[in-house]
């Protein structure tokens, strides 16, 4: 059947089987392969995309359910000229190794920081606990997200750094 | 090497990140080809049984199905998965057919594969294949394996694949008159590497040219190409194995698995490109498992705490077949039971027992994670018995600086001797004690604060690296004056491109932006390669690059000398951009040769590097819930010359968290019928961002390795190795009031609660 939605600001119309997941539709029908599939049962978070502003596991959503939605993938959060502040922060903090979980981390963190630019370390850990990474041990990812808050309008408060050691 | 550059040792941000962060990495499942077929595997749901029949007629009839392949379609002889390491004749009877022929021996073993127009249709067709298997009693653990009542390979008469034996000195004599002897048993649980990217392959057969291209390779491309060439009756030169971006390796990804034959075979069979992507359930059932080991060991000491000897038996559950690197973990258990300690007399044998479970292979720190748990746990028990301080007990027995190089136990079969190359093990121990604030923290030992008992522990480890025999590199001065680097090493997410660009730029004395790229992804770039295992890439590939750079500079001098009419020795290469001869006459390297100048280099090595260090932990244990909070965790390691502090630190922290997963939660559980009960990530738990937020790593480079020109040592496994032992000791320390002594991992809340409950019971005499 035919489904229409927006991806990264562009309108698309795709012919899909009803059983096709949004993840497979993005990756294989639309060739947006930045979204990765790690478990297909909603645990690892690698396939996280942004659907109407919310971080969503695209392996748990069918493509047909995306009808009329606005979807943003890692490709839509990136540009050719330079890394975004969040991406730069990941690079600076060495918050990625093999890179497979990274698109899901970036989309999840982007939604969190857009909604809660003043989130603390505990909140970042809580939100990212739905995204599995096997390489980094997460410490550097949490640091990278905290460090990127300023780009999302975080107001630096005295004592932030000290509190966030723990 | 001249040090006009100092890229080596600098925390350079990674080159790889630019593509990974923008979703532009290219993993194998990202590939698509016109006219591509999708493969899906029918896997045995029975752990042990005889195949009576496989009826695939309904599956073949399903629209969209191209073909179904079973053992009878393969040909006269079904190929076996080879042993890559320790290829002993003893293992041959236990080799795995790439597709089950007469028997199935574990849940997950391939029975058939379907090729179809879409992955969905291929999976639909699996449900239409009728398999009749006559079940046999499953061998579910090493004890029933040893009874040989039910045999995996009837012809052999045994479920024992082999015994490794580690010997040093004379253990019998040491134990005979020892003032103190204690015997203990310990166990580590089956778990696995679990890279985030599942495996995948895309094979393309070019019938006209007789050429095969296989994408999705990793780790050991050249060995796998040799294997594939032999089994498919092709010349090695007719096969190219391509390594795409790889979403984690950790020892498991990239070994030659049954699918590594079947997918290329299917592509030739169908005459169309064939792609397969593993799902997570397959990944948990089919990727090499690891770590299921037990030991029954004795230690002999003086009353003052000098270890005199270590002897006993260990048992490794190797699963259903011996394949690729499946003997390494067991071999390492034999050799590294003594860890970084001076133990003059050792006699340990390790039995490799076959069971009806997924075959094992290496997982980061193979055999070392297991033995660190056994040994460090044992040392704390002995220290307590003898009334010794556990730090001083370790300090007294650590191998000392002046004893380097230090010979360790010899392993048979293979007569494999080894020695520690360099290092001062006391220094990393001291630094670790300082960092965790041992003097302060140890006052908390066993204290009950707000309903939780606090405990601290420290343990020491060594990590082997730099496996030989060889690695190759090629460097090219391109016509445009930039340099390209080609290596036989493999990238598995460890930041190899960046580290290698740093080494290459220093060797060529150029800024990093003159390195056009580090190319490692295929078997066609260099004449031979050995890949990424045993923490070998920087040492072996890096040293090969130094050789290639020296050769390239000689060739540049020779060519420039011809242009300038002087002797090559008179040429100086300045800033990697021009060649200057006598009298200041110069020629730019850009355009020096229209087709580029290319030089290969190799590094040959028979010795190993030994990174070493210590871990310390501070925990709080809730005795009612069995929950352990990790309050502080410190890793200190000395890994010789550091190429990139950013990445080596990342490896230390990342591997520590992986080790904490193995210590506290990860467990592949089987029932007595050989059914895997943990086949999803909802059942098989790995650490998340909220589990272990307090990890610190300090990486030192006080003792460069003397065995390679870089002075580097294999790194990246040090964080995982000591985690089990240290966490178990911290929990024991916290629960010392109860006399709790963990002898088995993982330390799940249930297990800890049970230990506390058992300790509360009156002791039955």
Interface residues (C-beta under 8 A of the other chain):
Chain A: X17 X19 X20 X27 X28 X31 X32 X33 X34 X35 X36 X37 X38 X39 X40 X41 X43 X44 X46 X73 X74 X75 X78 X83 X87 X90 X91 X92 X94 X96 X97 X98 X99 X100 X101 X102 X103 X106 X121 X124 X125 X126 X128 X129 X130 X131 X132 X133 X134 X135 X136 X137 X138 X139 X140 X141 X142 X166
Chain B: X13 X14 X16 X17 X18 X19 X20 X21 X22 X23 X24 X25 X26 X27 X29 X30 X32 X120 X194 X195 X196 X197 X198 X245 X246 X247 X248 X249 X250 X279 X280 X492 X493 X494 X495 X646 X647 X649 X650 X651 X653 X654 X655 X656 X657 X658 X680 X681 X682 X686 X687 X688 X689 X690 X691 X692 X693 X694 X695 X719
